[in-house]
Structures are given as C-alpha cells and as structure tokens.
Amino acid sequence: MTILLVLSLINAIYQLFSSLFTYFFGPMMKEMLENGQFEDSFRAFMPNTDEATFEAMMDNIATQLSVNPTYYLILFVLFLGSLIGVIKMFKLQRIGFHIYSISQFLILIAGVAFIHSKQAQGGFFSEFITTLLFILIYHLYFKRIEFEEQQLNQDKHGPAEGE
C-alpha cells in the first residue's frame, strides 16, 4: 500500500509542477513551436529519433499547447486536491480517500472536456481504468482497516449486543 501511496504522491507533485509550468509558459512554448525553435531543439537533443516518432511527439506537444490554458490551472487545483488526499491517506484518514477520489474523477472529466475532444486516439479508457484501479485498491485498503478496527473493538469489549 505504501508503494501505491508513494506513486500517487510522486504523480501529484509532478503534475502540480507540470500544470503550473504549462499554464505560465505554454504561450511562449506555443510560439516556439510555431517558429520551429521547438523542433530544432528537440532534433539537437535527440538526433537519433526516427521521423515517425519525432512527428508523433511534435503532434502531441502541439495538441497539448492548443488547449485552453485554463485547463492547466484547473489541473493544478485538482492535483493539489489529489496531493492533499494522498497525504491524508498516509495518515490513515478516510477523508483523504474521498478527496483523492473526487479529485481524480474531476481530472478525468476535465481531460474529456478540454483534451480528448481534440485527440484522435482514445487515451481516455486507459486513464479511466488506471484511476479506477487505484481508487478501488485504496477503497479496499480502508475497508480492511475498518474491519480490523471492528475486530479489535470486539476483542476489547466482547461481542456486540444481539450476537
């Protein structure tokens, strides 16, 4: 469980910075892409990249930079919620699970609203499955903790009334 929480923590932190960076520097990066500076920099940095891969990367960057910058500000807020949720889950606070889950589903919805309508490929399904898997694992973890707490209380206080 700790490994999954650490992965969620790393992802939230990375996405926070990535979203903020894209929000502030996206317009400048878009201009660099249009002027060919982006392409020149990437070709110098990765000279052995085949043409098909390179074109796919440039198309992906162009798609990301064509999105309304407000999307990246929304992502920042939602990943901040995700980060808060993960920190609370580390502290075994069930509210963290709810904050995390809501943030993750809103991130998916924002992606559908801003990004996936512009893309030909269907990346939404894999994002949805991954999100659902993490939420399910966290949910089962907290259910197990609740069950163990109930067992502990029963051992301390004897069987509950009516048993």
N, C-alpha and C positions, 0 to 999 in steps of 0.2 A: 504494500500500500504506500509505503514511504516513497518508493521509486516513482510511482504514478503521480504522487503529490509533487515531488521534485520536478518531474517532467512538466506538469501543469504550471508550476511556479516559473520555471525557465521560459516556457512558452508565453506566459502572461507578460513577463518582464520584457522579453524580446519584442513581442507585439506592441507593447506600450511605446517603446522607443521607436520601433519601425513606423508605427502610425503617426507619431508626433513628427518624426523626421520627414515622412512623406507629405504630411499636412503643410509643414513650413517650407520644404524645399521642392515639392512637387512641381510648382510652376517653373522654377528655374531648370529642373531636370527635363521638363517637357520642352522647353526652349532649346536645351542642349540636344535633345533627341531630334527635334526638327532641323537643327543646324548641322547635324551629322557628327557633332562632337562626341556624343554618347557612343555611337558606333565606332568611331576611331579609337576611343579609349578602350572599349571592350576588345577590339581587334588587337590592340597593342598588349593588353593584359592577358588575353587568351588566344595567342596566334594559331594554335593547332586545332581550334574548334572547326568542325565541318560546317559547311554553309547552311544545311537544313537546321541544325541545332542552333546556329547563330541567328538565323531568321526567326525561329520559334522564340528565342529569348527576346529579341527586339520586339516581336509582336506582343509578347506577354508584358513587357515593360510599357509599350505604347498603350495597351489596354488599361493597365493599372494607372497610368498617368492621365488617361482620358476620363477617369472617374471624377465626379464632383468632389472637390477637396473636403467638403463637409463630411463625407463618408469616413475619412481618416480621423477626423475629430470625434465622430460618433464611435468609431472603433476604439479610440484612446479611452473614452469614458467606459465603454463596455469591458475592455480588457482590464481597466482599473478595478471594476466590479469583480471580474474573474479573479484578479490577484487578491483582493480582499477576501473573497470566498475561500480561496486556497489557503490563505494564512489562517483563517478561522477553522478550516478543516484540520490543519496541522494541530490546532489547539483542541481538536475533538468537539468543536461547537457545531451542532447540526445546522444552525442558521447559515454557516459557511457553504454547506451543500446547496441550500436553496439559492443563495446569492450567486454561487458559481453556475448552477444550472440555468437560472434565468438569464444571466449574462451570456452564456454560451448559446442559448437558443436565440437571443436577440442578435448576437453576432451572425448567426446563420441567416436570420431574416434580413438583416442589413446587407449581407452579401448577395442575397437574392434580389433585393431591391436595387442595389447600386451596380453590382458586378456581373452576375450571371446572365442578366438580360443582354449584356454586351458580348459575352463569350459564346463561341460555337460549341466548345467541349462541355461535357456535363460533369464538372468537378464537384457540384453540389452534393451528389449522392455519397461520395467518399467522405466528404466533410461531415455530412449528416450522420453517417454510420460511426465515424470516429468519435464525434461528440456524444452520440447516444451511448456508445460503449463506455466511455469514461464516466458519464453520468450514471449508468447502470452499475458499474463497479463501485463507485462511491456510495450509491444508494444501498447496495448490498452490504458494504462495509459498515455503514451506520446502522443498518438493521441488525447486523451481528453484534455490534456494540450494545444496542438496546436490549437484545436478547440476553447477552451476558450480564448486563446490569440487573435485569429482572431475575435471572437465576441467582445472582449474588444476593439480592434483596430477599428472595425466598429462602435462601440458606440462612440468612441472618435472622429473619423474623418468622420462619416456619411457613407452612402452606397458607395461601391466601384464603379468606373466608369463602365458604361454599365449596371447597375442594374436599 
